[in-house]
């Protein structure tokens, strides 16, 4: 398949050249503009050089911060000031699709080359919107000297925490990342909580906000209990957590592959485990899964050339390895979406992937943008001693209002 699309487009371009008498070389005139975040721009630039050498099409890379790409495409694309291709994350699909900013991709001929979970992350409203190169989810990191066996439930985690602290073996058994709903979500789901309910046709019901459900409140109560009983401390960011882990003063915490090297560098024996479940609820907590991929702007007038880059070039093992491989060493910071990328030398990635067996793609719907501020504020309040039921219930009210306001604004 690799060259079929390129050959077809080349033939069409040659026919057009004969008809209208335009310049004879597509290679001399054609280029594609890619918006890439700073962390990916070097890799895309490297691929651009290889692509130009093979196909004669120039790739221009423009750095745009990740959190600006979607908004800038929606704002500047319609007036012709946007890119042909963007790197996006799956959580922005709802916004981009709702604004008609992306072209759907037909990956049916190459889908077997990619991990199904990675493809599923970019499936929305029955269409695939990006070619993935990386995906991720969190897992439980455990000091195997302090906790030889992986706990099956969060009730066990609490019991271990109490024993380690009371015996003076370690200062903390487990600490939730303060004020961070993304990292606390798999605890909430273990107790049966969720973000949005799901209708019979599989779509999200934004009128059913699961943070206020019985399971959501039970998860919030559990987290609150860790703080209230001195088993966790709110004054802990990632650096403090990793330092305590390295000192043997923290037995377990939740993180993702982006800190894989720091876990190794801590120098303590460890394991990367699935998220514990909860008695009477789920067998395992469900973390969010997310991903990163290349998408074609619906505002581009070079969609056919962009398809060459995505379908024929980026779907190769060489290109995928360039995008996923860390700059130094063998430790990866995300899971490769492409099945052929070797992960055997990385000691952690398979553990993270296994922990993601129960993961759920972060909802791609636009309403998800109304969730984070209120939910994050609730997690901070719980860590500071406020009532968990009241904090989560207030968050639900705030989320409902934010969704209502956003829908009203969209309808104007």
PyMOL commands that set and color helices and strands:
alter all, ss='L'
color gray80, all
select helices_A, chain A and resi 4-20+26-29+38-55+66-79+90-98+111-113+116-121+154-167+181-190+210-212+214-228+238-246+257-265+303-313+317-324+349-358+366-370+372-383+388-411
alter helices_A, ss='H'
color red, helices_A
select strands_A, chain A and resi 31-36+58-63+85-89+123-124+127-128+131-136+139-143+172-174+196-198+204-209+250-255+270-273+288-296+335-336+360-361
alter strands_A, ss='S'
color yellow, strands_A
deselect
rebuild
show_as cartoon
